[in-house]
Amino acid sequence: MGTDDAGVLEAARAIRPYLTELVGPAAADRLDRHLADLLTGAPDEPNTIVTLRALLDEHKDTRWFLTEALADAPQYRPPYQQPRYLRPRRGSPSPAGSSSLAGDPAFISAPRYSCPYGDYVVWYEPEVDSPIPDCPTHHVPLTRP
């Protein structure tokens, strides 16, 4: 399996939580079911990769998501979790009126949670009380690798 193939698989797993926002509820349900079927079948098959790519290329916004995920090799993160798309949070208190916080302002990667069956991935911003959802296909808790 080539690097680009691995990226298509990761993008297909990672896009699922964002489908409603990207293509609307009706198209999202259909696309999500199709992606889940392919990802729980034989995801490493060349024909599966071709079909996944074709599905993600169908809509302008899913095509954008795929392109951005592939550009983030080797992590293949959703665009919303890539440093270039993240902005500093507004309203964060500054100590003693300073304009910036002390310390290293570098990007901190969000943890990745995935279905143990390999068809669903969620990236979360690190927040203490963020609940981790179950896989919508298998209804099992997502785990960190």
C-alpha positions in Angstrom: 0.0 0.0 0.0 1.5 3.4 -1.0 1.7 6.5 1.1 -1.1 8.2 -0.8 -3.3 5.1 -0.2 -2.6 5.3 3.5 -3.6 9.0 3.4 -6.9 8.3 1.6 -7.7 5.7 4.2 -6.9 8.1 7.1 -8.9 10.9 5.4 -11.9 8.6 5.0 -11.8 7.6 8.6 -11.2 11.2 9.8 -13.9 12.9 7.7 -16.8 11.0 9.1 -17.4 13.3 12.1 -17.5 16.3 9.8 -19.7 15.1 7.0 -22.9 16.9 8.1 -21.1 20.2 8.1 -19.4 19.5 4.8 -22.3 18.1 2.7 -25.5 18.5 4.7 -27.5 15.9 6.7 -29.1 13.9 3.8 -25.9 13.5 1.8 -23.9 12.9 5.0 -26.0 9.9 6.0 -25.6 8.2 2.6 -21.9 9.0 2.4 -21.2 7.9 6.0 -22.8 4.5 5.4 -20.9 4.0 2.2 -17.6 5.0 3.9 -18.3 2.7 6.9 -19.1 -0.2 4.6 -15.8 0.2 2.7 -13.7 0.8 5.8 -15.0 -2.2 7.7 -14.7 -4.4 4.6 -11.3 -4.8 3.0 -9.8 -1.3 3.4 -6.4 -2.3 2.1 -7.7 -3.6 -1.3 -6.7 -1.3 -4.2 -10.3 -1.2 -5.4 -11.4 0.0 -2.0 -8.9 2.9 -2.1 -10.1 3.9 -5.6 -13.7 3.8 -4.4 -12.9 5.9 -1.3 -11.1 8.5 -3.3 -14.0 8.7 -5.8 -16.5 9.1 -2.9 -14.4 11.9 -1.3 -14.0 13.6 -4.7 -17.8 13.7 -5.3 -18.4 16.9 -3.3 -16.3 20.1 -3.4 -15.9 20.3 0.4 -15.0 16.6 0.8 -12.5 16.9 -2.0 -11.0 19.9 -0.2 -10.8 17.8 3.1 -9.1 15.0 1.3 -6.6 17.3 -0.4 -5.7 19.0 2.9 -5.4 15.7 4.8 -3.1 14.3 2.1 -1.0 17.5 2.3 -0.5 16.8 6.0 1.5 13.5 5.4 2.4 11.5 7.4 -0.2 12.5 10.1 -3.1 13.0 7.6 -5.0 15.1 10.2 -8.3 16.8 9.4 -7.7 20.3 8.3 -9.4 21.6 11.4 -6.6 20.0 13.5 -3.7 21.2 11.4 -1.6 24.0 12.8 -2.1 26.3 9.8 -5.9 26.3 10.3 -5.9 26.7 14.1 -6.0 30.1 15.5 -5.1 31.3 19.0 -8.2 31.3 21.2 -9.6 34.8 21.9 -10.4 35.9 25.4 -7.6 34.0 27.1 -6.4 35.9 30.1 -2.9 37.5 29.9 -0.9 37.6 33.1 -0.4 41.1 34.5 -1.7 42.8 31.4 1.0 41.4 29.1 0.2 41.0 25.4 1.2 37.3 25.3 1.6 34.4 27.6 5.1 33.2 28.6 6.4 29.9 27.3 6.6 28.1 24.0 3.6 29.1 21.8 4.1 26.1 19.5 1.2 24.0 18.4 0.2 21.0 20.6 -1.3 18.1 18.7 -4.7 16.9 19.8 -5.1 13.3 20.8 -6.4 10.9 18.2 -9.1 8.4 19.1 -10.2 5.6 16.8 -12.5 2.7 16.5 -10.8 -0.6 17.3 -12.3 -1.9 14.1 -10.6 0.8 12.1 -13.4 2.7 10.4 -13.7 5.9 12.4 -11.2 8.4 13.8 -11.8 11.5 15.9 -9.2 14.2 16.7 -10.0 16.3 19.8 -8.6 19.5 21.1 -7.1 18.8 24.5 -9.8 19.9 27.0 -10.3 18.3 30.3 -14.0 17.6 30.1 -14.3 16.6 26.4 -16.4 13.4 26.2 -15.1 10.8 23.8 -17.9 9.4 21.6 -18.5 5.9 20.6 -18.0 4.7 17.1 -21.2 5.3 15.2 -20.8 2.1 13.2 -19.9 -0.4 16.0 -21.2 1.5 19.0 -18.0 0.7 21.0 -15.8 3.3 22.8 -13.1 4.9 20.8 -9.5 4.3 22.0 -6.2 6.0 21.8 -3.5 4.0 19.9 
